[in-house]
């Protein structure tokens, strides 16, 4: 196979290129910007383009296909030439399906929890020494890349509802056609792509329709919106497996669960993670993995990167970071920390970074989401607003949206770090929530500094 990647420098695109290169395919690629870690990774594999920019001369009749990244637009000169030559053009998820047509496909969808659930399933299969491929949207301990494609009979995919490419506007998870599907929950997000909740909800209905005949839908019954959607499904040729919270207790900061009379202690915590764990267990049961073996595997699962990830811990303080940015994710993360550490002082810092979160019309969705924190903070920069071509965001509108007069609102990195440095971290938890980087602030060093005291 000879393939060309248009926009090879993407975070997941370059990892797909490397995975196929290691499989023995001939890979070329191009991009108008390639930065680390993609640049170094491609260089080490001998896949870094010799020049930066688009080069139609790379598009030739002997190519078996073109893989198109999100960064490539419809007027891309390489794409135009590929179309003129009649070459097959795939979006990222379309090609994942193309490579996995003969595999059993497990796809995890949902507005929240899909990365953690995918990571749990991957960890479980690895602990059981099963041969499988995967696609996941975060760094997972024990897995050096985010994509693996081999001749394995099974593939586990995180199913994103965001568009497949700038040309293919349909959600990524519509192209993966699972045999085993998971939906973890539904909460409106990505309003720049799905301007109404009804449009957003429809994407999950379509996902259910994409399940292969004879397949299985594993879904979170505690989500009333999802429960109603499943109830309305007309599919009689698939099976439905609902899940709810398992029995559990929290003692001295450790969560213990009990399933079918078997107990296990966990490193992860929070009811949202316990629901994710139930989804992973049901996937495992479909693959013949017993509850006992599942619990044994989950005892040493430490979570995906930036999913309630422990940055640092000391005698007086602990610092966690989480990818939470949508309202439902923020609420679940705050509640998880509060439940796990009920007697600690909770300082919660949320960065508004996505188009939805920075949109004044969406702010009411965050109502009460930070109320459980002792010191709630919202951080956003004027640069982020300008980058997303949004108007200035009035702090008073932010407070009204969150419905919290105790809210501290900060706008630049220096002010944020100064405020954080002035807080008392005795017997406290600092929770950092963002899909961004807090404007490049070195939170790891800061976390290590305050927990060392």
C-alpha positions as CSV (number, residue, x, y, z in Angstrom):
1,X,0.0,0.0,0.0
2,X,1.2,3.5,-0.9
3,X,-0.6,6.3,1.0
4,X,-0.2,10.1,1.2
5,X,-1.3,12.2,4.2
6,X,-2.5,15.7,3.6
7,X,-1.9,17.4,6.9
8,X,0.4,14.8,8.4
9,X,1.4,17.0,11.3
10,X,-1.9,16.6,13.2
11,X,-1.7,15.1,16.7
12,X,-3.5,11.9,15.8
13,X,-2.8,12.0,12.0
14,X,0.9,11.7,12.4
15,X,0.5,8.7,14.8
16,X,-1.7,7.0,12.2
17,X,1.0,7.6,9.6
18,X,3.6,6.0,11.9
19,X,1.3,3.1,12.7
20,X,0.8,2.3,9.0
21,X,4.5,2.8,8.3
22,X,5.3,0.2,10.9
23,X,2.8,-2.1,9.3
24,X,4.9,-1.9,6.1
25,X,3.0,0.7,4.1
26,X,4.8,3.3,2.0
27,X,3.9,6.7,3.5
28,X,4.4,10.2,2.3
29,X,2.9,13.4,3.8
30,X,2.8,17.2,3.8
31,X,1.7,20.0,6.0
32,X,2.0,23.8,6.2
33,X,3.1,23.6,9.8
34,X,4.6,20.7,11.9
35,X,5.5,21.2,15.5
36,X,6.5,18.9,18.3
37,X,5.8,16.2,19.3
38,X,4.7,15.4,15.8
39,X,7.9,16.8,14.2
40,X,10.3,14.7,16.3
41,X,8.1,11.6,16.0
42,X,7.9,11.8,12.2
43,X,11.7,12.6,12.0
44,X,12.5,9.5,14.0
45,X,10.4,7.3,11.7
46,X,11.9,8.9,8.5
47,X,8.5,10.4,7.6
48,X,9.1,14.1,8.2
49,X,8.4,16.0,4.9
50,X,11.5,17.5,3.3
51,X,9.8,20.9,2.9
52,X,7.0,22.6,4.7
53,X,3.9,23.4,2.6
54,X,1.6,21.8,0.0
55,X,3.2,20.1,-3.0
56,X,0.8,18.8,-5.7
57,X,3.7,16.9,-7.3
58,X,3.5,14.4,-4.5
59,X,0.0,13.4,-5.7
60,X,0.6,10.7,-8.3
61,X,-1.5,8.0,-10.0
62,X,0.3,5.2,-8.2
63,X,-1.1,6.2,-4.8
64,X,-3.6,3.8,-3.3
65,X,-5.2,6.5,-1.3
66,X,-5.1,9.9,0.3
67,X,-5.8,10.5,4.0
68,X,-7.1,13.9,4.7
69,X,-6.6,15.7,8.1
70,X,-8.7,18.3,9.8
71,X,-6.2,21.1,8.9
72,X,-6.7,20.6,5.1
73,X,-9.4,22.7,3.5
74,X,-11.4,22.1,0.4
75,X,-9.2,24.4,-1.7
76,X,-6.0,22.5,-0.8
77,X,-4.0,22.1,-4.0
78,X,-3.0,18.5,-3.2
79,X,-6.7,17.6,-2.5
80,X,-7.8,19.2,-5.8
81,X,-5.2,17.2,-7.7
82,X,-6.1,14.0,-6.0
83,X,-9.8,14.6,-6.9
84,X,-8.8,15.3,-10.5
85,X,-6.9,12.0,-10.7
86,X,-9.8,10.1,-9.2
87,X,-7.8,8.8,-6.2
88,X,-9.6,7.5,-3.1
89,X,-9.7,10.2,-0.4
90,X,-10.4,9.1,3.2
91,X,-11.0,11.1,6.3
92,X,-9.2,9.8,9.4
93,X,-12.1,7.7,10.7
94,X,-13.0,6.4,7.2
95,X,-9.5,5.0,6.9
96,X,-9.6,3.5,10.3
97,X,-12.7,1.6,9.2
98,X,-11.0,0.7,5.9
99,X,-8.2,-0.9,7.8
100,X,-10.5,-2.7,10.3
101,X,-13.2,-4.1,8.1
102,X,-12.2,-7.7,9.0
103,X,-11.9,-6.9,12.8
104,X,-14.4,-7.0,15.6
105,X,-14.9,-3.2,16.2
106,X,-15.6,-1.8,19.7
107,X,-16.5,1.9,19.6
108,X,-17.0,4.1,22.6
109,X,-19.1,7.3,22.1
110,X,-20.6,9.8,24.4
111,X,-20.4,13.5,25.4
112,X,-18.2,12.6,28.4
113,X,-16.2,9.7,29.7
114,X,-15.4,8.1,26.3
115,X,-11.6,8.5,26.7
116,X,-11.6,7.1,30.2
117,X,-13.8,4.2,29.2
118,X,-11.7,3.5,26.1
119,X,-8.6,3.5,28.3
120,X,-10.2,1.1,30.8
121,X,-11.0,-1.3,28.0
122,X,-7.5,-1.1,26.6
123,X,-6.0,-1.7,30.0
124,X,-8.3,-4.7,30.6
125,X,-7.4,-6.3,27.2
126,X,-3.7,-5.7,27.8
127,X,-3.9,-7.3,31.3
128,X,-5.6,-10.3,29.7
129,X,-2.9,-10.6,27.1
130,X,-5.3,-10.2,24.2
131,X,-4.2,-9.1,20.8
132,X,-5.9,-5.9,19.8
133,X,-5.6,-2.6,17.9
134,X,-6.8,0.8,19.2
135,X,-7.5,4.5,18.7
136,X,-7.7,6.7,21.7
137,X,-7.6,10.5,22.2
138,X,-5.2,10.8,25.2
139,X,-1.9,9.3,26.5
140,X,-2.6,6.0,28.3
141,X,0.0,4.4,30.6
142,X,1.4,1.3,29.0
143,X,0.6,2.4,25.4
144,X,3.3,4.4,23.6
145,X,1.0,5.7,20.9
146,X,-2.6,6.9,20.4
147,X,-3.1,4.6,17.4
148,X,-2.1,1.0,16.7
149,X,-3.0,-0.9,13.5
150,X,-1.7,-4.4,13.0
151,X,-3.3,-7.7,12.0
152,X,-5.0,-8.1,15.3
153,X,-8.6,-9.4,15.2
154,X,-10.0,-6.7,17.5
155,X,-9.9,-2.9,17.5
156,X,-11.0,-0.5,20.3
157,X,-11.9,3.0,19.1
158,X,-12.8,6.2,21.0
159,X,-15.7,7.6,18.9
160,X,-15.6,11.3,18.6
161,X,-18.8,13.2,17.6
162,X,-16.7,16.1,16.0
163,X,-16.5,16.3,12.2
164,X,-14.4,13.8,10.4
165,X,-12.6,16.4,8.3
166,X,-13.0,20.0,7.0
167,X,-14.5,18.3,3.9
168,X,-16.4,15.5,5.5
169,X,-18.7,17.2,8.0
170,X,-20.3,14.2,9.5
171,X,-19.1,13.0,13.0
172,X,-16.2,10.7,13.2
173,X,-18.1,8.0,15.1
174,X,-20.5,7.6,12.2
175,X,-17.8,5.9,10.1
176,X,-16.7,3.2,12.5
177,X,-19.6,0.7,12.3
178,X,-19.2,-1.1,15.7
179,X,-20.1,-4.6,16.6
180,X,-20.0,-3.5,20.3
181,X,-21.0,0.1,20.9
182,X,-20.9,2.1,24.1
183,X,-22.7,5.4,24.8
184,X,-21.6,6.9,28.1
185,X,-24.0,9.8,28.2
186,X,-25.3,12.8,26.3
187,X,-24.9,16.5,27.1
188,X,-24.9,19.2,24.5
189,X,-21.5,20.4,23.4
190,X,-19.7,21.7,20.3
191,X,-22.3,24.4,19.6
192,X,-20.2,25.8,16.8
193,X,-20.9,22.5,14.9
194,X,-24.2,21.5,16.5
195,X,-26.1,24.8,17.0
196,X,-29.1,23.1,18.7
197,X,-29.4,20.3,21.2
198,X,-31.8,18.5,18.8
199,X,-29.1,18.4,16.1
200,X,-26.5,17.2,18.6
201,X,-28.9,14.5,19.9
202,X,-29.6,13.2,16.4
203,X,-25.9,12.3,15.9
204,X,-26.2,9.7,18.6
205,X,-29.4,8.3,17.1
206,X,-27.5,7.9,13.8
207,X,-24.6,6.2,15.7
208,X,-27.0,3.6,17.0
209,X,-28.2,3.0,13.5
210,X,-24.6,2.4,12.4
211,X,-24.2,-0.6,14.8
212,X,-23.7,-3.8,12.8
213,X,-26.6,-6.2,12.7
214,X,-26.4,-8.7,15.6
215,X,-24.3,-6.1,17.5
216,X,-24.6,-4.8,21.1
217,X,-25.3,-1.4,22.5
218,X,-24.0,-0.8,26.0
219,X,-25.4,2.4,27.5
220,X,-25.7,4.4,30.7
221,X,-29.2,4.0,32.0
222,X,-28.7,6.7,34.6
223,X,-28.7,9.3,31.8
224,X,-32.4,10.1,31.3
225,X,-31.8,11.7,27.8
226,X,-29.9,8.6,26.7
227,X,-32.4,6.3,28.2
228,X,-35.2,8.0,26.2
229,X,-33.1,7.9,23.0
230,X,-32.5,4.2,23.4
231,X,-36.2,3.6,24.1
232,X,-37.1,5.3,20.9
233,X,-34.7,3.2,18.9
234,X,-36.3,1.0,16.2
235,X,-33.5,-1.5,16.0
236,X,-34.7,-5.0,16.8
237,X,-31.6,-6.6,15.3
238,X,-29.2,-5.5,18.0
239,X,-29.0,-6.3,21.8
240,X,-29.2,-3.6,24.5
241,X,-27.2,-3.8,27.7
242,X,-27.8,-0.9,30.2
243,X,-25.6,-0.2,33.2
244,X,-25.9,1.7,36.4
245,X,-23.6,2.6,39.3
246,X,-22.1,-0.4,41.1
247,X,-22.2,-0.7,44.9
248,X,-19.2,1.2,46.3
249,X,-17.8,2.8,49.4
250,X,-15.1,5.4,50.0
251,X,-12.7,4.9,53.0
252,X,-9.6,7.0,53.7
253,X,-9.6,8.4,50.1
254,X,-9.8,4.9,48.5
255,X,-12.9,3.7,46.5
256,X,-13.9,0.1,46.9
257,X,-16.5,-1.4,44.5
258,X,-18.5,-4.6,44.7
259,X,-19.9,-6.4,41.6
260,X,-21.6,-9.8,41.7
261,X,-20.2,-10.5,45.1
262,X,-16.6,-9.7,44.2
263,X,-14.8,-6.7,45.6
264,X,-11.9,-4.5,44.3
265,X,-10.1,-1.4,45.4
266,X,-9.6,1.3,42.7
267,X,-7.0,4.0,42.0
268,X,-9.5,6.1,40.1
269,X,-12.5,7.6,41.8
270,X,-15.8,9.5,41.2
271,X,-19.2,8.2,40.2
272,X,-18.6,9.2,36.6
273,X,-15.6,6.8,36.6
274,X,-17.6,4.1,38.3
275,X,-20.1,4.3,35.5
276,X,-17.3,4.2,32.9
277,X,-16.0,1.2,34.7
278,X,-19.4,-0.6,34.4
279,X,-19.3,0.1,30.6
280,X,-15.8,-1.4,30.4
281,X,-16.9,-4.4,32.4
282,X,-19.8,-5.1,30.0
283,X,-17.5,-4.8,27.0
284,X,-15.2,-7.3,28.7
285,X,-18.1,-9.7,29.4
286,X,-18.9,-9.6,25.6
287,X,-15.3,-10.8,25.0
288,X,-15.5,-13.6,27.6
289,X,-13.7,-11.8,30.5
290,X,-15.0,-12.7,33.9
291,X,-15.9,-10.1,36.6
292,X,-13.1,-11.4,38.8
293,X,-10.5,-10.9,36.1
294,X,-12.0,-7.5,35.3
295,X,-11.7,-6.3,38.9
296,X,-8.2,-7.6,39.2
297,X,-7.2,-5.6,36.1
298,X,-8.9,-2.4,37.3
299,X,-7.1,-2.4,40.6
300,X,-4.0,-1.1,38.9
301,X,-5.7,1.2,36.4
302,X,-4.5,4.7,37.1
303,X,-6.5,6.6,34.4
304,X,-5.9,8.4,31.2
305,X,-3.7,11.6,31.0
306,X,-5.6,14.7,32.2
307,X,-8.5,12.7,33.5
308,X,-8.4,13.4,37.2
309,X,-4.7,12.9,36.9
310,X,-2.7,13.4,40.1
311,X,-0.1,16.0,39.4
312,X,1.5,16.0,42.8
313,X,0.7,15.0,46.4
314,X,2.2,16.0,49.7
315,X,1.4,16.0,53.4
316,X,-1.0,19.0,53.2
317,X,-2.1,19.2,49.6
318,X,-2.9,17.3,46.5
319,X,-3.2,18.7,42.9
320,X,-5.3,17.1,40.2
321,X,-5.8,18.1,36.6
322,X,-8.6,17.2,34.4
323,X,-9.7,17.7,30.8
324,X,-13.1,18.8,32.0
325,X,-14.5,21.8,30.0
326,X,-18.1,21.1,29.1
327,X,-20.7,21.7,31.8
328,X,-21.5,18.0,32.5
329,X,-17.8,17.2,32.7
330,X,-17.1,20.0,35.1
331,X,-20.0,19.1,37.4
332,X,-18.9,15.4,37.4
333,X,-15.3,16.2,38.2
334,X,-16.1,18.6,41.0
335,X,-18.5,16.1,42.6
336,X,-16.0,13.3,42.3
337,X,-13.3,15.2,44.2
338,X,-15.7,16.5,46.8
339,X,-17.0,13.0,47.5
340,X,-13.5,11.5,47.6
341,X,-12.1,14.2,49.9
342,X,-15.2,15.5,51.8
343,X,-13.1,17.2,54.5
344,X,-10.6,19.0,52.4
345,X,-10.7,22.6,51.2
346,X,-11.4,22.5,47.5
347,X,-9.9,25.1,45.2
348,X,-11.3,24.6,41.7
349,X,-9.9,26.4,38.7
350,X,-11.8,26.1,35.3
351,X,-10.3,27.5,32.1
352,X,-12.8,28.5,29.5
353,X,-11.0,27.6,26.3
354,X,-13.4,26.0,23.8
355,X,-15.8,27.9,21.4
356,X,-18.8,26.7,23.4
357,X,-17.4,27.7,26.8
358,X,-16.4,31.2,25.6
359,X,-19.8,31.9,24.0
360,X,-22.0,34.1,26.1
361,X,-25.1,32.3,24.9
362,X,-23.8,29.0,26.3
363,X,-22.8,30.2,29.8
364,X,-26.1,29.3,31.4
365,X,-25.3,25.6,30.8
366,X,-22.7,26.0,33.5
367,X,-25.2,27.0,36.1
368,X,-24.2,25.6,39.6
369,X,-21.4,23.5,38.1
370,X,-18.7,25.0,40.4
371,X,-20.9,25.4,43.5
372,X,-19.4,22.4,45.3
373,X,-15.9,24.1,45.4
374,X,-14.9,26.2,48.4
375,X,-13.0,28.6,46.1
376,X,-14.3,28.5,42.5
377,X,-12.2,30.3,39.9
378,X,-12.9,30.8,36.2
379,X,-9.9,31.7,33.9
380,X,-10.1,32.9,30.3
381,X,-7.9,35.1,28.1
382,X,-8.7,37.8,25.6
383,X,-6.4,36.0,23.2
384,X,-8.6,32.9,23.3
385,X,-11.7,35.0,22.5
386,X,-9.9,36.7,19.6
387,X,-8.6,33.5,18.3
388,X,-12.1,32.0,18.1
389,X,-13.5,35.3,16.7
390,X,-15.7,35.9,19.7
391,X,-16.5,39.3,21.3
392,X,-15.2,40.2,24.7
393,X,-16.8,38.3,27.6
394,X,-18.1,40.4,30.4
395,X,-17.2,39.0,33.8
396,X,-20.6,39.8,35.2
397,X,-22.1,37.7,32.5
398,X,-19.8,34.8,33.5
399,X,-20.9,35.1,37.1
400,X,-24.5,35.2,36.1
401,X,-24.1,32.1,33.8
402,X,-22.4,30.1,36.6
403,X,-24.9,31.5,39.1
404,X,-22.2,31.9,41.6
405,X,-21.3,35.2,43.2
406,X,-18.3,33.7,45.0
407,X,-16.6,33.2,41.6
408,X,-13.1,34.7,41.1
409,X,-12.5,35.6,37.5
410,X,-9.0,36.0,36.1
411,X,-7.9,36.9,32.6
412,X,-4.1,36.4,32.2
413,X,-1.5,33.9,33.2
414,X,0.4,36.2,35.6
415,X,-2.8,37.1,37.5
416,X,-3.7,33.5,37.8
417,X,-0.3,32.3,39.1
418,X,-0.2,35.2,41.5
419,X,-3.7,34.4,42.9
420,X,-2.8,30.7,43.2
421,X,0.5,31.5,45.0
422,X,-1.5,33.5,47.6
423,X,-3.8,30.7,48.7
424,X,-3.5,28.5,51.8
425,X,-3.0,24.9,50.8
426,X,-3.3,23.4,54.3
427,X,-5.4,20.2,54.1
428,X,-6.5,21.2,50.6
429,X,-7.2,19.9,47.0
430,X,-6.3,22.1,44.0
431,X,-8.3,21.0,41.0
432,X,-7.2,22.3,37.6
433,X,-9.8,21.8,34.8
434,X,-9.0,22.7,31.2
435,X,-8.9,21.5,27.6
436,X,-6.2,24.1,27.1
437,X,-2.9,24.9,28.9
438,X,-3.9,27.9,31.1
439,X,-2.0,30.1,28.6
440,X,1.1,28.0,28.9
441,X,1.4,28.2,32.7
442,X,3.7,25.5,34.2
443,X,1.2,23.9,36.5
444,X,3.4,20.8,37.1
445,X,6.1,22.8,38.7
446,X,3.6,24.9,40.7
447,X,1.9,21.7,41.9
448,X,5.2,20.2,43.0
449,X,6.1,23.4,44.8
450,X,3.0,23.7,46.9
451,X,2.8,20.0,47.8
452,X,6.4,20.0,49.0
453,X,5.6,22.4,51.8
